[in-house]
């Protein structure tokens, strides 16, 4: 077990993060998982106590990087960092609490954790930094303004860090994973088109990380959709009644 590769997964207590944890557990990795719900963390660790370490981390809190460092020590290092934490919802009424909470998690919390992971890999001399963003960052979605805007921020931030690492001659691999609609707690009904199961998406994500892909849109149907979205002029896009 000492020679096993090591991954830290932030946001692993449910949905995609949980399914990814199960896949890496079956592959024999040493795994550090983090989330806000301690009871779920304990339950997951009980499934493989010799393989999984846990930490209660809220990425919106300033102490999150210190807790990440403690989790890395418990695991015995970190070869891959995966940030799976994020929130989002439709907000046509522009409820300010929803908008600002989304920004706090998806930009401030995101930045806090990605910077901590980058600094660790810089000191270590390499590693792989992966994040789960979304195809929502492709265009501004009127039904979910803060969600689509924060996902665009994530795409651009990772792009900038990739360039920074090259400038500093650091062998850090960056993987930006962009799923479409996934049946998780974020999407509490089946009214979304092309809804994918978290198990299916998790398998695709693990494969993308294994192949060290720079970008990965999941899956091919969404890759086609994103390609078409990019072709739509803004003057046309603003008139489209895009709902679910």
C-alpha positions as CSV (number, residue, x, y, z in Angstrom):
1,X,0.0,0.0,0.0
2,X,3.0,2.3,0.6
3,X,3.8,2.3,-3.1
4,X,0.2,3.1,-4.1
5,X,-0.6,6.3,-5.9
6,X,-2.3,9.0,-3.9
7,X,-5.3,11.2,-4.8
8,X,-7.1,13.9,-2.8
9,X,-10.7,14.4,-3.7
10,X,-12.5,17.5,-2.4
11,X,-16.2,17.1,-2.5
12,X,-16.5,13.3,-2.2
13,X,-19.4,12.6,0.1
14,X,-22.1,12.3,-2.6
15,X,-22.7,12.4,-6.4
16,X,-19.8,12.4,-8.8
17,X,-17.1,12.7,-6.1
18,X,-18.4,9.7,-4.2
19,X,-18.5,7.6,-7.4
20,X,-15.0,8.6,-8.3
21,X,-13.8,7.6,-4.9
22,X,-15.2,4.2,-5.3
23,X,-13.4,3.7,-8.7
24,X,-10.0,4.8,-7.3
25,X,-10.6,2.5,-4.2
26,X,-11.1,-0.5,-6.5
27,X,-7.9,0.5,-8.4
28,X,-5.9,0.4,-5.1
29,X,-5.1,4.0,-4.7
30,X,-4.5,5.7,-1.4
31,X,-7.3,8.2,-1.1
32,X,-7.9,11.3,0.9
33,X,-11.5,12.5,0.8
34,X,-13.0,15.8,2.1
35,X,-16.5,17.2,2.4
36,X,-18.6,19.1,4.9
37,X,-20.7,16.1,6.2
38,X,-18.7,14.2,8.8
39,X,-21.2,11.4,9.1
40,X,-20.9,10.6,5.4
41,X,-17.1,10.9,5.5
42,X,-17.0,8.4,8.3
43,X,-19.3,6.0,6.5
44,X,-17.2,6.1,3.3
45,X,-14.0,5.6,5.3
46,X,-15.5,2.5,7.0
47,X,-15.7,0.8,3.6
48,X,-11.9,0.8,3.3
49,X,-10.3,2.2,6.5
50,X,-6.8,1.1,5.5
51,X,-7.1,2.9,2.2
52,X,-9.1,6.0,2.8
53,X,-8.4,9.0,5.0
54,X,-10.9,11.8,5.6
55,X,-11.1,15.5,6.6
56,X,-14.0,17.8,7.2
57,X,-13.3,20.7,4.9
58,X,-15.6,23.6,3.9
59,X,-13.8,25.3,0.9
60,X,-15.6,28.6,1.8
61,X,-13.7,28.8,5.1
62,X,-10.2,30.3,5.4
63,X,-8.8,27.3,7.3
64,X,-9.5,25.0,4.3
65,X,-5.9,25.0,3.0
66,X,-4.5,24.1,6.4
67,X,-7.0,21.2,6.6
68,X,-6.0,20.1,3.1
69,X,-2.3,20.0,4.2
70,X,-3.2,17.9,7.2
71,X,-5.2,15.5,4.9
72,X,-2.3,15.2,2.5
73,X,0.0,14.3,5.5
74,X,-2.5,11.6,6.6
75,X,-2.5,10.1,3.1
76,X,1.2,10.2,2.8
77,X,1.4,12.6,-0.1
78,X,-0.5,13.7,-3.2
79,X,0.0,12.7,-6.8
80,X,-3.4,13.9,-8.0
81,X,-5.7,16.6,-6.7
82,X,-9.3,16.6,-7.8
83,X,-11.7,19.5,-6.8
84,X,-15.3,18.2,-7.1
85,X,-16.9,20.8,-4.8
86,X,-19.4,23.2,-6.3
87,X,-22.9,24.6,-6.1
88,X,-25.3,25.9,-8.7
89,X,-29.0,26.4,-9.5
90,X,-31.3,28.2,-11.7
91,X,-32.0,31.7,-10.4
92,X,-34.2,33.7,-12.8
93,X,-35.3,35.9,-10.0
94,X,-31.7,36.8,-9.2
95,X,-32.1,36.0,-5.5
96,X,-28.9,37.7,-4.2
97,X,-28.3,35.0,-1.5
98,X,-28.2,32.4,-4.2
99,X,-26.0,34.4,-6.5
100,X,-23.4,35.4,-3.9
101,X,-23.3,31.9,-2.3
102,X,-22.5,30.5,-5.7
103,X,-19.8,33.0,-6.2
104,X,-18.4,32.4,-2.8
105,X,-18.1,28.6,-3.4
106,X,-17.3,28.4,-7.1
107,X,-14.8,31.3,-7.3
108,X,-13.5,32.2,-3.8
109,X,-13.5,28.6,-2.5
110,X,-12.3,27.2,-5.8
111,X,-9.4,29.6,-5.9
112,X,-8.5,28.9,-2.3
113,X,-8.2,25.2,-2.9
114,X,-6.6,25.3,-6.3
115,X,-3.9,27.7,-5.2
116,X,-3.2,25.4,-2.2
117,X,-2.9,22.4,-4.5
118,X,-0.7,24.3,-7.0
119,X,1.7,25.4,-4.2
120,X,2.0,21.8,-2.9
121,X,2.8,20.5,-6.4
122,X,5.3,23.4,-6.8
123,X,7.1,22.4,-3.7
124,X,6.9,18.7,-4.6
125,X,8.1,19.2,-8.1
126,X,5.1,18.1,-10.0
127,X,1.7,16.5,-9.9
128,X,-1.7,16.6,-11.6
129,X,-4.3,19.2,-10.7
130,X,-7.8,18.4,-11.9
131,X,-11.1,20.3,-11.5
132,X,-14.7,19.5,-12.4
133,X,-16.1,22.6,-13.9
134,X,-19.0,22.5,-16.4
135,X,-20.1,23.1,-20.0
136,X,-22.1,26.0,-18.5
137,X,-18.9,28.1,-18.7
138,X,-19.2,28.1,-22.5
139,X,-21.8,30.8,-22.7
140,X,-23.7,33.0,-20.2
141,X,-26.9,31.1,-19.4
142,X,-29.8,33.5,-18.5
143,X,-31.5,30.9,-16.2
144,X,-28.3,30.5,-14.1
145,X,-26.2,33.7,-14.3
146,X,-23.8,33.1,-11.3
147,X,-23.4,29.4,-12.1
148,X,-22.4,29.9,-15.7
149,X,-20.2,32.9,-14.9
150,X,-18.3,31.1,-12.1
151,X,-17.7,28.1,-14.3
152,X,-16.2,30.4,-17.0
153,X,-14.0,31.7,-14.2
154,X,-12.8,28.2,-13.4
155,X,-12.0,27.4,-17.0
156,X,-10.0,30.6,-17.4
157,X,-8.2,30.3,-14.0
158,X,-7.0,26.8,-14.9
159,X,-5.9,28.0,-18.3
160,X,-3.9,30.8,-16.6
161,X,-2.3,28.4,-14.1
162,X,-1.3,26.1,-16.9
163,X,0.6,28.9,-18.6
164,X,2.1,30.0,-15.2
165,X,3.4,26.5,-14.6
166,X,5.0,26.5,-18.0
167,X,6.6,29.9,-17.3
168,X,8.0,28.5,-14.0
169,X,9.0,25.3,-15.7
170,X,6.9,23.2,-13.4
171,X,5.8,19.7,-14.5
172,X,2.2,20.1,-13.3
173,X,-0.5,18.6,-15.4
174,X,-3.9,20.4,-15.5
175,X,-7.2,18.7,-16.4
176,X,-10.4,20.7,-16.7
177,X,-13.3,18.3,-16.8
178,X,-16.6,19.8,-18.1
179,X,-19.7,17.6,-17.7
180,X,-23.1,18.3,-19.0
181,X,-26.2,17.6,-16.9
182,X,-25.7,15.0,-14.3
183,X,-28.3,13.4,-12.1
184,X,-27.1,14.6,-8.7
185,X,-28.4,16.7,-5.8
186,X,-27.7,19.9,-7.9
187,X,-30.3,18.7,-10.4
188,X,-33.2,17.4,-8.3
189,X,-35.5,16.4,-11.1
190,X,-35.4,14.6,-14.5
191,X,-36.5,17.6,-16.6
192,X,-33.0,18.3,-17.9
193,X,-32.0,17.0,-21.4
194,X,-29.4,14.3,-21.9
195,X,-29.2,13.7,-18.2
196,X,-26.3,11.4,-17.3
197,X,-25.8,9.1,-14.3
198,X,-23.0,10.0,-11.8
199,X,-21.6,6.5,-12.2
200,X,-21.2,7.0,-16.0
201,X,-19.7,10.4,-15.6
202,X,-17.3,9.2,-12.9
203,X,-15.9,6.5,-15.2
204,X,-15.3,9.2,-17.9
205,X,-13.6,11.5,-15.4
206,X,-11.2,8.8,-14.1
207,X,-10.3,8.0,-17.7
208,X,-9.7,11.7,-18.5
209,X,-7.4,12.0,-15.5
210,X,-5.6,8.8,-16.4
211,X,-5.0,10.1,-19.9
212,X,-3.9,13.5,-18.6
213,X,-6.3,15.3,-20.8
214,X,-6.1,19.1,-20.7
215,X,-9.8,19.5,-21.4
216,X,-12.6,16.9,-21.3
217,X,-16.2,17.5,-22.2
218,X,-18.4,14.7,-20.9
219,X,-19.7,13.1,-23.1
220,X,-19.7,13.2,-26.9
221,X,-23.2,14.6,-27.1
222,X,-22.3,17.5,-25.0
223,X,-19.0,18.0,-27.0
224,X,-21.2,18.5,-30.1
225,X,-23.5,20.8,-28.2
226,X,-20.6,22.9,-26.9
227,X,-19.2,23.1,-30.4
228,X,-22.5,24.4,-31.7
229,X,-22.9,26.9,-28.9
230,X,-19.6,28.4,-29.7
231,X,-20.8,29.0,-33.3
232,X,-23.8,31.0,-32.2
233,X,-23.3,34.8,-32.5
234,X,-24.0,36.8,-29.4
235,X,-26.8,38.7,-31.1
236,X,-28.6,35.4,-31.7
237,X,-27.6,33.8,-28.4
238,X,-29.3,36.6,-26.3
239,X,-32.6,35.9,-28.0
240,X,-32.6,32.1,-27.4
241,X,-35.1,30.9,-24.9
242,X,-32.8,28.4,-23.2
243,X,-34.5,26.9,-20.2
244,X,-33.6,23.5,-18.7
